[in-house]
């Protein structure tokens, strides 16, 4: 029986890499159709790099501050590292840096991000603070394809959590993060299995998906 080809991932992080760890764990599970070939960070001391090295995954970093040539030159260098790794899909997992339009165009359709709100609401930084200030009753996370406009690409999947009266940004963020750890590996699996289709209208269909995997309100999380 021949070796099954697995989707090759380049995961970009800036910090602790908890979503990266969830993806590593998924990739290590039996039958998961993807593997990480590169973890990259713009922060040389990012804990996510240690997670990668501990898992035997190639880890590289390149400091962005003061990089010669500015953002375009920096993103070109990052793109070259990704291309050299042979990655099929670029996964932004807490990569706290806006990527250039040229970077997006190079990886168009092969570049995904996770954002800690129910897009299109509360784009950008401080999403949890924005959520609480707005007084909404539900929040969550969104996995989407990346386009040049920030947090505006086609939505692949969302998970929903309640916003509690007692919440601050930290408690809400932790509840959402637990959902991020579930939904991101699920989306990557669906992409690897060629089940994610973007229509001409920009709307995404995930074929043969069970709704609890991709959009749900879990009341148990109110106590979690």
mmCIF file of the C-alpha atoms, coordinates in Angstrom:
data_MODEL
# 
_entry.id   MODEL 
# 
loop_
_atom_site.group_PDB 
_atom_site.id 
_atom_site.type_symbol 
_atom_site.label_atom_id 
_atom_site.label_alt_id 
_atom_site.label_comp_id 
_atom_site.label_asym_id 
_atom_site.label_entity_id 
_atom_site.label_seq_id 
_atom_site.pdbx_PDB_ins_code 
_atom_site.Cartn_x 
_atom_site.Cartn_y 
_atom_site.Cartn_z 
_atom_site.occupancy 
_atom_site.B_iso_or_equiv 
_atom_site.pdbx_formal_charge 
_atom_site.auth_seq_id 
_atom_site.auth_comp_id 
_atom_site.auth_asym_id 
_atom_site.auth_atom_id 
_atom_site.pdbx_PDB_model_num 
ATOM 1   C CA . UNK A 1 1   ? 0.000   0.000  0.000  1.00 0.00 ? 1   UNK A CA 1 
ATOM 2   C CA . UNK A 1 2   ? 1.510   3.357  -1.050 1.00 0.00 ? 2   UNK A CA 1 
ATOM 3   C CA . UNK A 1 3   ? 2.253   6.212  1.282  1.00 0.00 ? 3   UNK A CA 1 
ATOM 4   C CA . UNK A 1 4   ? -0.622  8.659  1.624  1.00 0.00 ? 4   UNK A CA 1 
ATOM 5   C CA . UNK A 1 5   ? 0.302   12.205 0.638  1.00 0.00 ? 5   UNK A CA 1 
ATOM 6   C CA . UNK A 1 6   ? -0.338  14.612 3.484  1.00 0.00 ? 6   UNK A CA 1 
ATOM 7   C CA . UNK A 1 7   ? -0.977  18.318 3.070  1.00 0.00 ? 7   UNK A CA 1 
ATOM 8   C CA . UNK A 1 8   ? 2.213   20.168 4.000  1.00 0.00 ? 8   UNK A CA 1 
ATOM 9   C CA . UNK A 1 9   ? 1.756   23.099 6.375  1.00 0.00 ? 9   UNK A CA 1 
ATOM 10  C CA . UNK A 1 10  ? 3.846   26.144 7.171  1.00 0.00 ? 10  UNK A CA 1 
ATOM 11  C CA . UNK A 1 11  ? 2.605   27.592 10.461 1.00 0.00 ? 11  UNK A CA 1 
ATOM 12  C CA . UNK A 1 12  ? 3.444   31.211 11.302 1.00 0.00 ? 12  UNK A CA 1 
ATOM 13  C CA . UNK A 1 13  ? 3.425   32.317 14.950 1.00 0.00 ? 13  UNK A CA 1 
ATOM 14  C CA . UNK A 1 14  ? 4.500   35.293 17.018 1.00 0.00 ? 14  UNK A CA 1 
ATOM 15  C CA . UNK A 1 15  ? 3.966   34.123 20.586 1.00 0.00 ? 15  UNK A CA 1 
ATOM 16  C CA . UNK A 1 16  ? 3.299   31.087 22.735 1.00 0.00 ? 16  UNK A CA 1 
ATOM 17  C CA . UNK A 1 17  ? 1.837   28.986 19.945 1.00 0.00 ? 17  UNK A CA 1 
ATOM 18  C CA . UNK A 1 18  ? -1.085  27.319 21.692 1.00 0.00 ? 18  UNK A CA 1 
ATOM 19  C CA . UNK A 1 19  ? -2.944  26.965 18.388 1.00 0.00 ? 19  UNK A CA 1 
ATOM 20  C CA . UNK A 1 20  ? 0.260   25.609 16.898 1.00 0.00 ? 20  UNK A CA 1 
ATOM 21  C CA . UNK A 1 21  ? 0.319   22.970 19.637 1.00 0.00 ? 21  UNK A CA 1 
ATOM 22  C CA . UNK A 1 22  ? -3.256  21.982 18.839 1.00 0.00 ? 22  UNK A CA 1 
ATOM 23  C CA . UNK A 1 23  ? -2.259  21.538 15.192 1.00 0.00 ? 23  UNK A CA 1 
ATOM 24  C CA . UNK A 1 24  ? 0.870   19.568 16.155 1.00 0.00 ? 24  UNK A CA 1 
ATOM 25  C CA . UNK A 1 25  ? -1.263  17.259 18.292 1.00 0.00 ? 25  UNK A CA 1 
ATOM 26  C CA . UNK A 1 26  ? -3.743  16.787 15.463 1.00 0.00 ? 26  UNK A CA 1 
ATOM 27  C CA . UNK A 1 27  ? -0.961  16.027 12.985 1.00 0.00 ? 27  UNK A CA 1 
ATOM 28  C CA . UNK A 1 28  ? 0.350   13.378 15.368 1.00 0.00 ? 28  UNK A CA 1 
ATOM 29  C CA . UNK A 1 29  ? -3.010  11.616 15.526 1.00 0.00 ? 29  UNK A CA 1 
ATOM 30  C CA . UNK A 1 30  ? -3.705  8.562  13.408 1.00 0.00 ? 30  UNK A CA 1 
ATOM 31  C CA . UNK A 1 31  ? -5.077  9.284  9.967  1.00 0.00 ? 31  UNK A CA 1 
ATOM 32  C CA . UNK A 1 32  ? -4.739  13.058 10.097 1.00 0.00 ? 32  UNK A CA 1 
ATOM 33  C CA . UNK A 1 33  ? -4.164  14.192 6.486  1.00 0.00 ? 33  UNK A CA 1 
ATOM 34  C CA . UNK A 1 34  ? -1.655  17.000 7.124  1.00 0.00 ? 34  UNK A CA 1 
ATOM 35  C CA . UNK A 1 35  ? 1.847   17.528 8.479  1.00 0.00 ? 35  UNK A CA 1 
ATOM 36  C CA . UNK A 1 36  ? 3.815   20.585 9.521  1.00 0.00 ? 36  UNK A CA 1 
ATOM 37  C CA . UNK A 1 37  ? 6.992   21.121 7.499  1.00 0.00 ? 37  UNK A CA 1 
ATOM 38  C CA . UNK A 1 38  ? 7.897   24.560 8.866  1.00 0.00 ? 38  UNK A CA 1 
ATOM 39  C CA . UNK A 1 39  ? 7.158   26.742 11.850 1.00 0.00 ? 39  UNK A CA 1 
ATOM 40  C CA . UNK A 1 40  ? 8.212   30.350 11.353 1.00 0.00 ? 40  UNK A CA 1 
ATOM 41  C CA . UNK A 1 41  ? 8.182   33.334 13.691 1.00 0.00 ? 41  UNK A CA 1 
ATOM 42  C CA . UNK A 1 42  ? 8.949   37.020 13.366 1.00 0.00 ? 42  UNK A CA 1 
ATOM 43  C CA . UNK A 1 43  ? 9.975   36.864 17.036 1.00 0.00 ? 43  UNK A CA 1 
ATOM 44  C CA . UNK A 1 44  ? 13.204  34.853 17.567 1.00 0.00 ? 44  UNK A CA 1 
ATOM 45  C CA . UNK A 1 45  ? 12.295  34.181 21.212 1.00 0.00 ? 45  UNK A CA 1 
ATOM 46  C CA . UNK A 1 46  ? 8.719   33.018 20.523 1.00 0.00 ? 46  UNK A CA 1 
ATOM 47  C CA . UNK A 1 47  ? 7.726   30.008 22.608 1.00 0.00 ? 47  UNK A CA 1 
ATOM 48  C CA . UNK A 1 48  ? 6.054   28.563 19.528 1.00 0.00 ? 48  UNK A CA 1 
ATOM 49  C CA . UNK A 1 49  ? 9.506   27.903 18.059 1.00 0.00 ? 49  UNK A CA 1 
ATOM 50  C CA . UNK A 1 50  ? 10.335  25.782 21.100 1.00 0.00 ? 50  UNK A CA 1 
ATOM 51  C CA . UNK A 1 51  ? 7.116   23.842 20.652 1.00 0.00 ? 51  UNK A CA 1 
ATOM 52  C CA . UNK A 1 52  ? 8.146   23.090 17.078 1.00 0.00 ? 52  UNK A CA 1 
ATOM 53  C CA . UNK A 1 53  ? 11.679  22.026 17.983 1.00 0.00 ? 53  UNK A CA 1 
ATOM 54  C CA . UNK A 1 54  ? 10.382  19.798 20.777 1.00 0.00 ? 54  UNK A CA 1 
ATOM 55  C CA . UNK A 1 55  ? 8.170   18.094 18.187 1.00 0.00 ? 55  UNK A CA 1 
ATOM 56  C CA . UNK A 1 56  ? 11.057  17.640 15.742 1.00 0.00 ? 56  UNK A CA 1 
ATOM 57  C CA . UNK A 1 57  ? 9.684   20.224 13.305 1.00 0.00 ? 57  UNK A CA 1 
ATOM 58  C CA . UNK A 1 58  ? 11.894  22.657 11.412 1.00 0.00 ? 58  UNK A CA 1 
ATOM 59  C CA . UNK A 1 59  ? 11.691  26.047 13.127 1.00 0.00 ? 59  UNK A CA 1 
ATOM 60  C CA . UNK A 1 60  ? 13.002  29.295 11.677 1.00 0.00 ? 60  UNK A CA 1 
ATOM 61  C CA . UNK A 1 61  ? 12.774  32.937 12.665 1.00 0.00 ? 61  UNK A CA 1 
ATOM 62  C CA . UNK A 1 62  ? 13.567  36.281 11.162 1.00 0.00 ? 62  UNK A CA 1 
ATOM 63  C CA . UNK A 1 63  ? 13.296  39.475 13.179 1.00 0.00 ? 63  UNK A CA 1 
ATOM 64  C CA . UNK A 1 64  ? 11.170  42.047 11.393 1.00 0.00 ? 64  UNK A CA 1 
ATOM 65  C CA . UNK A 1 65  ? 12.353  45.105 13.277 1.00 0.00 ? 65  UNK A CA 1 
ATOM 66  C CA . UNK A 1 66  ? 14.857  47.034 11.222 1.00 0.00 ? 66  UNK A CA 1 
ATOM 67  C CA . UNK A 1 67  ? 14.772  44.530 8.373  1.00 0.00 ? 67  UNK A CA 1 
ATOM 68  C CA . UNK A 1 68  ? 16.518  46.058 5.299  1.00 0.00 ? 68  UNK A CA 1 
ATOM 69  C CA . UNK A 1 69  ? 14.013  47.065 2.636  1.00 0.00 ? 69  UNK A CA 1 
ATOM 70  C CA . UNK A 1 70  ? 10.991  47.217 4.923  1.00 0.00 ? 70  UNK A CA 1 
ATOM 71  C CA . UNK A 1 71  ? 7.793   45.162 4.918  1.00 0.00 ? 71  UNK A CA 1 
ATOM 72  C CA . UNK A 1 72  ? 7.845   44.085 1.266  1.00 0.00 ? 72  UNK A CA 1 
ATOM 73  C CA . UNK A 1 73  ? 11.426  42.829 1.465  1.00 0.00 ? 73  UNK A CA 1 
ATOM 74  C CA . UNK A 1 74  ? 10.728  41.087 4.751  1.00 0.00 ? 74  UNK A CA 1 
ATOM 75  C CA . UNK A 1 75  ? 7.620   39.327 3.472  1.00 0.00 ? 75  UNK A CA 1 
ATOM 76  C CA . UNK A 1 76  ? 9.482   38.280 0.332  1.00 0.00 ? 76  UNK A CA 1 
ATOM 77  C CA . UNK A 1 77  ? 12.143  36.632 2.511  1.00 0.00 ? 77  UNK A CA 1 
ATOM 78  C CA . UNK A 1 78  ? 9.454   34.870 4.548  1.00 0.00 ? 78  UNK A CA 1 
ATOM 79  C CA . UNK A 1 79  ? 7.743   33.698 1.353  1.00 0.00 ? 79  UNK A CA 1 
ATOM 80  C CA . UNK A 1 80  ? 11.021  32.230 0.139  1.00 0.00 ? 80  UNK A CA 1 
ATOM 81  C CA . UNK A 1 81  ? 11.439  30.262 3.371  1.00 0.00 ? 81  UNK A CA 1 
ATOM 82  C CA . UNK A 1 82  ? 7.898   28.925 3.021  1.00 0.00 ? 82  UNK A CA 1 
ATOM 83  C CA . UNK A 1 83  ? 8.455   27.984 -0.621 1.00 0.00 ? 83  UNK A CA 1 
ATOM 84  C CA . UNK A 1 84  ? 11.700  26.207 0.248  1.00 0.00 ? 84  UNK A CA 1 
ATOM 85  C CA . UNK A 1 85  ? 9.848   24.126 2.851  1.00 0.00 ? 85  UNK A CA 1 
ATOM 86  C CA . UNK A 1 86  ? 7.505   22.767 0.196  1.00 0.00 ? 86  UNK A CA 1 
ATOM 87  C CA . UNK A 1 87  ? 4.415   23.883 2.105  1.00 0.00 ? 87  UNK A CA 1 
ATOM 88  C CA . UNK A 1 88  ? 1.032   23.614 0.398  1.00 0.00 ? 88  UNK A CA 1 
ATOM 89  C CA . UNK A 1 89  ? -0.886  25.723 2.938  1.00 0.00 ? 89  UNK A CA 1 
ATOM 90  C CA . UNK A 1 90  ? 0.225   28.686 5.045  1.00 0.00 ? 90  UNK A CA 1 
ATOM 91  C CA . UNK A 1 91  ? -1.444  28.783 8.453  1.00 0.00 ? 91  UNK A CA 1 
ATOM 92  C CA . UNK A 1 92  ? -1.377  32.012 10.466 1.00 0.00 ? 92  UNK A CA 1 
ATOM 93  C CA . UNK A 1 93  ? -1.673  30.963 14.113 1.00 0.00 ? 93  UNK A CA 1 
ATOM 94  C CA . UNK A 1 94  ? -1.241  34.016 16.269 1.00 0.00 ? 94  UNK A CA 1 
ATOM 95  C CA . UNK A 1 95  ? 1.026   35.722 13.757 1.00 0.00 ? 95  UNK A CA 1 
ATOM 96  C CA . UNK A 1 96  ? 0.745   39.269 15.061 1.00 0.00 ? 96  UNK A CA 1 
ATOM 97  C CA . UNK A 1 97  ? 1.880   41.051 11.972 1.00 0.00 ? 97  UNK A CA 1 
ATOM 98  C CA . UNK A 1 98  ? -0.041  42.360 8.983  1.00 0.00 ? 98  UNK A CA 1 
ATOM 99  C CA . UNK A 1 99  ? 1.243   40.672 5.852  1.00 0.00 ? 99  UNK A CA 1 
ATOM 100 C CA . UNK A 1 100 ? 1.768   42.646 2.662  1.00 0.00 ? 100 UNK A CA 1 
ATOM 101 C CA . UNK A 1 101 ? -0.479  42.471 -0.378 1.00 0.00 ? 101 UNK A CA 1 
ATOM 102 C CA . UNK A 1 102 ? 2.305   40.815 -2.361 1.00 0.00 ? 102 UNK A CA 1 
ATOM 103 C CA . UNK A 1 103 ? 2.560   38.072 0.272  1.00 0.00 ? 103 UNK A CA 1 
ATOM 104 C CA . UNK A 1 104 ? -1.196  37.505 0.166  1.00 0.00 ? 104 UNK A CA 1 
ATOM 105 C CA . UNK A 1 105 ? -1.238  37.348 -3.625 1.00 0.00 ? 105 UNK A CA 1 
ATOM 106 C CA . UNK A 1 106 ? 1.614   34.859 -3.716 1.00 0.00 ? 106 UNK A CA 1 
ATOM 107 C CA . UNK A 1 107 ? -0.247  32.475 -1.397 1.00 0.00 ? 107 UNK A CA 1 
ATOM 108 C CA . UNK A 1 108 ? -3.781  33.340 -2.454 1.00 0.00 ? 108 UNK A CA 1 
ATOM 109 C CA . UNK A 1 109 ? -6.173  30.484 -1.764 1.00 0.00 ? 109 UNK A CA 1 
ATOM 110 C CA . UNK A 1 110 ? -3.464  28.753 0.289  1.00 0.00 ? 110 UNK A CA 1 
ATOM 111 C CA . UNK A 1 111 ? -3.346  31.164 3.231  1.00 0.00 ? 111 UNK A CA 1 
ATOM 112 C CA . UNK A 1 112 ? -5.660  30.952 6.244  1.00 0.00 ? 112 UNK A CA 1 
ATOM 113 C CA . UNK A 1 113 ? -6.001  32.771 9.542  1.00 0.00 ? 113 UNK A CA 1 
ATOM 114 C CA . UNK A 1 114 ? -7.916  32.415 12.789 1.00 0.00 ? 114 UNK A CA 1 
ATOM 115 C CA . UNK A 1 115 ? -9.415  35.483 14.446 1.00 0.00 ? 115 UNK A CA 1 
ATOM 116 C CA . UNK A 1 116 ? -10.928 35.631 17.953 1.00 0.00 ? 116 UNK A CA 1 
ATOM 117 C CA . UNK A 1 117 ? -14.323 37.051 17.058 1.00 0.00 ? 117 UNK A CA 1 
ATOM 118 C CA . UNK A 1 118 ? -17.286 36.243 14.869 1.00 0.00 ? 118 UNK A CA 1 
ATOM 119 C CA . UNK A 1 119 ? -16.213 38.112 11.770 1.00 0.00 ? 119 UNK A CA 1 
ATOM 120 C CA . UNK A 1 120 ? -17.117 40.475 10.226 1.00 0.00 ? 120 UNK A CA 1 
ATOM 121 C CA . UNK A 1 121 ? -17.608 41.896 13.732 1.00 0.00 ? 121 UNK A CA 1 
ATOM 122 C CA . UNK A 1 122 ? -14.657 43.159 15.793 1.00 0.00 ? 122 UNK A CA 1 
ATOM 123 C CA . UNK A 1 123 ? -11.794 43.053 13.345 1.00 0.00 ? 123 UNK A CA 1 
ATOM 124 C CA . UNK A 1 124 ? -8.213  43.829 14.220 1.00 0.00 ? 124 UNK A CA 1 
ATOM 125 C CA . UNK A 1 125 ? -6.559  43.966 17.619 1.00 0.00 ? 125 UNK A CA 1 
ATOM 126 C CA . UNK A 1 126 ? -8.276  43.855 21.024 1.00 0.00 ? 126 UNK A CA 1 
ATOM 127 C CA . UNK A 1 127 ? -11.229 41.854 19.731 1.00 0.00 ? 127 UNK A CA 1 
ATOM 128 C CA . UNK A 1 128 ? -12.247 40.710 23.214 1.00 0.00 ? 128 UNK A CA 1 
ATOM 129 C CA . UNK A 1 129 ? -12.270 44.242 24.575 1.00 0.00 ? 129 UNK A CA 1 
ATOM 130 C CA . UNK A 1 130 ? -14.318 45.351 21.581 1.00 0.00 ? 130 UNK A CA 1 
ATOM 131 C CA . UNK A 1 131 ? -16.757 42.502 22.154 1.00 0.00 ? 131 UNK A CA 1 
ATOM 132 C CA . UNK A 1 132 ? -17.331 43.298 25.824 1.00 0.00 ? 132 UNK A CA 1 
ATOM 133 C CA . UNK A 1 133 ? -17.632 47.016 25.167 1.00 0.00 ? 133 UNK A CA 1 
ATOM 134 C CA . UNK A 1 134 ? -20.319 46.364 22.543 1.00 0.00 ? 134 UNK A CA 1 
ATOM 135 C CA . UNK A 1 135 ? -22.406 44.326 24.974 1.00 0.00 ? 135 UNK A CA 1 
ATOM 136 C CA . UNK A 1 136 ? -23.016 41.437 22.589 1.00 0.00 ? 136 UNK A CA 1 
ATOM 137 C CA . UNK A 1 137 ? -24.183 38.148 24.054 1.00 0.00 ? 137 UNK A CA 1 
ATOM 138 C CA . UNK A 1 138 ? -22.166 35.770 21.898 1.00 0.00 ? 138 UNK A CA 1 
ATOM 139 C CA . UNK A 1 139 ? -18.655 35.764 20.512 1.00 0.00 ? 139 UNK A CA 1 
ATOM 140 C CA . UNK A 1 140 ? -16.337 33.115 19.181 1.00 0.00 ? 140 UNK A CA 1 
ATOM 141 C CA . UNK A 1 141 ? -13.674 32.559 16.568 1.00 0.00 ? 141 UNK A CA 1 
ATOM 142 C CA . UNK A 1 142 ? -13.481 32.548 12.790 1.00 0.00 ? 142 UNK A CA 1 
ATOM 143 C CA . UNK A 1 143 ? -11.214 30.701 10.385 1.00 0.00 ? 143 UNK A CA 1 
ATOM 144 C CA . UNK A 1 144 ? -10.990 32.459 7.041  1.00 0.00 ? 144 UNK A CA 1 
ATOM 145 C CA . UNK A 1 145 ? -8.960  32.722 3.879  1.00 0.00 ? 145 UNK A CA 1 
ATOM 146 C CA . UNK A 1 146 ? -6.681  35.747 3.922  1.00 0.00 ? 146 UNK A CA 1 
ATOM 147 C CA . UNK A 1 147 ? -7.162  38.607 1.471  1.00 0.00 ? 147 UNK A CA 1 
ATOM 148 C CA . UNK A 1 148 ? -5.344  41.953 1.325  1.00 0.00 ? 148 UNK A CA 1 
ATOM 149 C CA . UNK A 1 149 ? -8.017  43.664 3.437  1.00 0.00 ? 149 UNK A CA 1 
ATOM 150 C CA . UNK A 1 150 ? -7.562  42.846 7.135  1.00 0.00 ? 150 UNK A CA 1 
ATOM 151 C CA . UNK A 1 151 ? -9.839  40.127 8.551  1.00 0.00 ? 151 UNK A CA 1 
ATOM 152 C CA . UNK A 1 152 ? -12.070 40.219 5.482  1.00 0.00 ? 152 UNK A CA 1 
ATOM 153 C CA . UNK A 1 153 ? -11.480 36.986 3.546  1.00 0.00 ? 153 UNK A CA 1 
ATOM 154 C CA . UNK A 1 154 ? -14.028 34.243 2.849  1.00 0.00 ? 154 UNK A CA 1 
ATOM 155 C CA . UNK A 1 155 ? -15.183 32.649 6.106  1.00 0.00 ? 155 UNK A CA 1 
ATOM 156 C CA . UNK A 1 156 ? -14.549 28.921 6.275  1.00 0.00 ? 156 UNK A CA 1 
ATOM 157 C CA . UNK A 1 157 ? -15.852 28.116 9.756  1.00 0.00 ? 157 UNK A CA 1 
ATOM 158 C CA . UNK A 1 158 ? -16.878 29.657 13.050 1.00 0.00 ? 158 UNK A CA 1 
ATOM 159 C CA . UNK A 1 159 ? -17.340 28.443 16.606 1.00 0.00 ? 159 UNK A CA 1 
ATOM 160 C CA . UNK A 1 160 ? -19.549 30.296 19.050 1.00 0.00 ? 160 UNK A CA 1 
ATOM 161 C CA . UNK A 1 161 ? -19.331 30.887 22.810 1.00 0.00 ? 161 UNK A CA 1 
ATOM 162 C CA . UNK A 1 162 ? -21.524 32.900 25.170 1.00 0.00 ? 162 UNK A CA 1 
ATOM 163 C CA . UNK A 1 163 ? -20.318 36.196 26.580 1.00 0.00 ? 163 UNK A CA 1 
ATOM 164 C CA . UNK A 1 164 ? -20.988 36.119 30.315 1.00 0.00 ? 164 UNK A CA 1 
ATOM 165 C CA . UNK A 1 165 ? -21.910 39.105 32.453 1.00 0.00 ? 165 UNK A CA 1 
ATOM 166 C CA . UNK A 1 166 ? -18.847 38.357 34.597 1.00 0.00 ? 166 UNK A CA 1 
ATOM 167 C CA . UNK A 1 167 ? -16.444 38.218 31.667 1.00 0.00 ? 167 UNK A CA 1 
ATOM 168 C CA . UNK A 1 168 ? -13.404 40.368 31.212 1.00 0.00 ? 168 UNK A CA 1 
ATOM 169 C CA . UNK A 1 169 ? -11.158 40.205 28.148 1.00 0.00 ? 169 UNK A CA 1 
ATOM 170 C CA . UNK A 1 170 ? -9.006  37.462 29.685 1.00 0.00 ? 170 UNK A CA 1 
ATOM 171 C CA . UNK A 1 171 ? -11.813 35.083 30.708 1.00 0.00 ? 171 UNK A CA 1 
ATOM 172 C CA . UNK A 1 172 ? -13.617 35.529 27.403 1.00 0.00 ? 172 UNK A CA 1 
ATOM 173 C CA . UNK A 1 173 ? -10.363 35.050 25.525 1.00 0.00 ? 173 UNK A CA 1 
ATOM 174 C CA . UNK A 1 174 ? -9.617  31.791 27.313 1.00 0.00 ? 174 UNK A CA 1 
ATOM 175 C CA . UNK A 1 175 ? -13.076 30.409 26.533 1.00 0.00 ? 175 UNK A CA 1 
ATOM 176 C CA . UNK A 1 176 ? -12.692 31.336 22.881 1.00 0.00 ? 176 UNK A CA 1 
ATOM 177 C CA . UNK A 1 177 ? -9.163  29.935 22.746 1.00 0.00 ? 177 UNK A CA 1 
ATOM 178 C CA . UNK A 1 178 ? -10.428 26.488 23.702 1.00 0.00 ? 178 UNK A CA 1 
ATOM 179 C CA . UNK A 1 179 ? -12.707 26.628 20.668 1.00 0.00 ? 179 UNK A CA 1 
ATOM 180 C CA . UNK A 1 180 ? -9.847  27.826 18.466 1.00 0.00 ? 180 UNK A CA 1 
ATOM 181 C CA . UNK A 1 181 ? -7.891  24.717 19.435 1.00 0.00 ? 181 UNK A CA 1 
ATOM 182 C CA . UNK A 1 182 ? -10.756 22.566 18.171 1.00 0.00 ? 182 UNK A CA 1 
ATOM 183 C CA . UNK A 1 183 ? -11.844 24.378 15.049 1.00 0.00 ? 183 UNK A CA 1 
ATOM 184 C CA . UNK A 1 184 ? -8.459  25.135 13.463 1.00 0.00 ? 184 UNK A CA 1 
ATOM 185 C CA . UNK A 1 185 ? -7.331  21.495 13.120 1.00 0.00 ? 185 UNK A CA 1 
ATOM 186 C CA . UNK A 1 186 ? -10.818 20.610 11.853 1.00 0.00 ? 186 UNK A CA 1 
ATOM 187 C CA . UNK A 1 187 ? -10.613 23.222 9.113  1.00 0.00 ? 187 UNK A CA 1 
ATOM 188 C CA . UNK A 1 188 ? -7.126  22.108 8.114  1.00 0.00 ? 188 UNK A CA 1 
ATOM 189 C CA . UNK A 1 189 ? -8.414  18.540 7.849  1.00 0.00 ? 189 UNK A CA 1 
ATOM 190 C CA . UNK A 1 190 ? -11.271 19.678 5.607  1.00 0.00 ? 190 UNK A CA 1 
ATOM 191 C CA . UNK A 1 191 ? -8.870  21.577 3.342  1.00 0.00 ? 191 UNK A CA 1 
ATOM 192 C CA . UNK A 1 192 ? -6.527  18.584 3.179  1.00 0.00 ? 192 UNK A CA 1 
ATOM 193 C CA . UNK A 1 193 ? -9.439  16.375 2.206  1.00 0.00 ? 193 UNK A CA 1 
ATOM 194 C CA . UNK A 1 194 ? -10.431 18.855 -0.535 1.00 0.00 ? 194 UNK A CA 1 
ATOM 195 C CA . UNK A 1 195 ? -13.794 19.525 1.085  1.00 0.00 ? 195 UNK A CA 1 
ATOM 196 C CA . UNK A 1 196 ? -13.554 23.321 1.217  1.00 0.00 ? 196 UNK A CA 1 
ATOM 197 C CA . UNK A 1 197 ? -15.048 25.092 -1.792 1.00 0.00 ? 197 UNK A CA 1 
ATOM 198 C CA . UNK A 1 198 ? -15.166 28.855 -2.365 1.00 0.00 ? 198 UNK A CA 1 
ATOM 199 C CA . UNK A 1 199 ? -18.079 29.843 -4.586 1.00 0.00 ? 199 UNK A CA 1 
ATOM 200 C CA . UNK A 1 200 ? -18.115 32.609 -7.159 1.00 0.00 ? 200 UNK A CA 1 
ATOM 201 C CA . UNK A 1 201 ? -19.924 34.767 -4.607 1.00 0.00 ? 201 UNK A CA 1 
ATOM 202 C CA . UNK A 1 202 ? -17.048 34.318 -2.162 1.00 0.00 ? 202 UNK A CA 1 
ATOM 203 C CA . UNK A 1 203 ? -19.042 32.144 0.210  1.00 0.00 ? 203 UNK A CA 1 
ATOM 204 C CA . UNK A 1 204 ? -17.450 28.934 1.448  1.00 0.00 ? 204 UNK A CA 1 
ATOM 205 C CA . UNK A 1 205 ? -19.020 25.510 1.525  1.00 0.00 ? 205 UNK A CA 1 
ATOM 206 C CA . UNK A 1 206 ? -17.470 22.711 3.564  1.00 0.00 ? 206 UNK A CA 1 
ATOM 207 C CA . UNK A 1 207 ? -18.660 19.489 1.961  1.00 0.00 ? 207 UNK A CA 1 
ATOM 208 C CA . UNK A 1 208 ? -19.747 16.573 4.160  1.00 0.00 ? 208 UNK A CA 1 
ATOM 209 C CA . UNK A 1 209 ? -19.198 18.540 7.376  1.00 0.00 ? 209 UNK A CA 1 
ATOM 210 C CA . UNK A 1 210 ? -21.210 17.930 10.501 1.00 0.00 ? 210 UNK A CA 1 
ATOM 211 C CA . UNK A 1 211 ? -22.558 21.181 11.875 1.00 0.00 ? 211 UNK A CA 1 
ATOM 212 C CA . UNK A 1 212 ? -21.196 20.655 15.425 1.00 0.00 ? 212 UNK A CA 1 
ATOM 213 C CA . UNK A 1 213 ? -17.689 20.688 13.939 1.00 0.00 ? 213 UNK A CA 1 
ATOM 214 C CA . UNK A 1 214 ? -17.992 24.091 12.361 1.00 0.00 ? 214 UNK A CA 1 
ATOM 215 C CA . UNK A 1 215 ? -20.606 26.256 14.052 1.00 0.00 ? 215 UNK A CA 1 
ATOM 216 C CA . UNK A 1 216 ? -22.092 25.658 17.448 1.00 0.00 ? 216 UNK A CA 1 
ATOM 217 C CA . UNK A 1 217 ? -23.129 27.193 20.717 1.00 0.00 ? 217 UNK A CA 1 
ATOM 218 C CA . UNK A 1 218 ? -22.038 24.995 23.595 1.00 0.00 ? 218 UNK A CA 1 
ATOM 219 C CA . UNK A 1 219 ? -23.779 25.998 26.829 1.00 0.00 ? 219 UNK A CA 1 
ATOM 220 C CA . UNK A 1 220 ? -21.322 23.861 28.813 1.00 0.00 ? 220 UNK A CA 1 
ATOM 221 C CA . UNK A 1 221 ? -18.672 26.461 28.038 1.00 0.00 ? 221 UNK A CA 1 
ATOM 222 C CA . UNK A 1 222 ? -20.492 28.901 30.278 1.00 0.00 ? 222 UNK A CA 1 
ATOM 223 C CA . UNK A 1 223 ? -19.047 26.938 33.185 1.00 0.00 ? 223 UNK A CA 1 
ATOM 224 C CA . UNK A 1 224 ? -15.728 26.127 31.542 1.00 0.00 ? 224 UNK A CA 1 
# 
